[in-house]
Amino acid sequence: MEHRDRLERTTGMGASATLLAPERLLQHKALVRRYVEEVWNRQKLSKAREMLAPTYVYHCGATQRDYPGYGGLEEVLTRAQGAFPDRRAEIVELVAEQDLVSVRFKLSATFQGAFLGIRPTGKRLVFSAIGGYRVVDGKIADEWCHDNLAYLLLRGDAPTA
């Protein structure tokens, strides 16, 4: 009972809240790690089908748009591939709580194609991003990404490798 009372005080979750077992949290983290490596780094879009929920939505901080479904992810990845064909996302931190997984990334890429109306520079860039993932029934249902890349590119002072 003491644990549930402490949970309610620190998280605002009621005593009836269902906690996920540590094993489930590890599974959520493993899913996100695999997704980032296979889909984003290795550019194997076909692998996404087995990891995404039917209701999946990519919430893009840069465009302030939502991209629903597998088709939405394909659009986002195609745009990223055109601008940054050698992109690499390194997971710096990975934290899971209930159905959410948060990730802090270090990203690197060569700016080789137009991105959000910005002309390519050919420079190798290094920047940070924050990602959020909601996992439902072992599948990624929502993905959020926020970075400052567009702002840095517009200012012309994106950090280079």
N, C-alpha and C positions, 0 to 999 in steps of 0.2 A: 504494500500500500504506500509506503514511503516513497518508492520510486515513482509511482503514478502521480502522487502529490507534487513531487519535485518537477516531473515532466510538465504538469499543468502550469506550475508557476513560471518555469523557464521558457516554455514554448507557446503557452496559451492554448495548448491542446487539452481537451477535456479528458476526464478519467476513462471515457469509453473509447478513446483513440486507439487504433490498432498500430502497434509498432512493427516494423519490418525486422525480421531476424537478420543478424549480421551477415549471414550467408547470402541473403537476398541483396543486401547492399553491395556486397562484393560482386555479385552477378551483374548488377546494374553498372558498376564501374568497369567491369570487364567488357560488357557490351559497348559502352561508349568508347573505351580504349580501342577496341577492335574496329568500330565504325570509323573513328578518326584515321586509323592506320590504313584500313582497306579502301574506304571510299574517298577520303580527302587526300591522303598522301600517295597512295598507289593508284588513285584515280580509277578504281574498279566500281563504276556505278552499279553494275549488275549485282554486286554484293549487298547493296542497300536494300534491295527487295526483301531479303530475308531478315533484315534488322529493323525495318520501319513498320509502324502500325498503319492500318488502313486509313486512319484519320490524321496521319502525319502532316505537320505544318512547319516550314522553315520561316522563322521570324527574323528578318534582316534589319539590323540596326543602321547600316549604311544607307539603305534605300527607304527605310521606314515602311516596308511592305511585307506582307505575308505571302509565302509561296506554298500553296497546298499540294499535298500528295507527292508521289514519285516524280511526276512531271515538273512540279515546282522545284524540287531538288535538282533535277536534271538541268533546268534553266539556270539555276544559281551556279552549278558546277561548270557548265559550259562557258558561262561568262568569266568565271575565275580561271578556267583553263586557258581561255583566249588571252587574258591579260597576264597571267602568272603561270606559265606552263610547268615551271619547276618548283612550284610552291611546296613548302614543307611545314607542317604543324607539329611542334614539339610540346608534349604535355608537361607542364611545369608542376602543376598541382591538380589533384582530382579529389573531390569531396562528395560524398553521397549522404543524403538525408531523406528518409521516406522515399517518395517516388522521383526525387530530383537529384541530378548529378551536375555539379558545377566544375568547370575546368578553367584553369588559367593557362594560356598558350604563349609560346614564343614562336612567331612565324617568320619565315624567310622565303624570299621569292625574287626573281628577276622581273622587272616591270617591262614586258615585251609587247603588250597590246593595249589598246584603249580600254579604260576602266572608268565607268560613270562619267563619260565625256572628257576624261583627262587623257592627254596624249602620253604615250609611253616614253620613258627616259632611257631604257636599257640598263638602268642601275639595279644593283642587287640591294634589296630592302630587308630590314629586320624590324619587326614591330610586335606589340603585344595585343592580345585579345582575350576576352572573357566569353565563355560559352556556357549555355545552360541546356540541359536535356531533361525531359520528363519521360519516364519509362512506365509503360502500362502493359501488363501481361507479358513481360520480357521483350517488349519492342519499344523503339523510340517513337513517341507520339508527338513531341514538340522539340524543336531545336531553336535556341536563340543565340545570336552571335553579335557581339559589340566590339568594335575596334576603332582606332583613330586613324586608320590608313587613309581614307578619303580626305580627311582634314589635313593630314601631313602632306599628301600629294598636292592638294590645292595650294598649300603654303609654299611648296617647293623645297621643303626641308626634311623629307622623310629620311630617317636614319638608314645608313647604308652599311653593308657588311664589310 
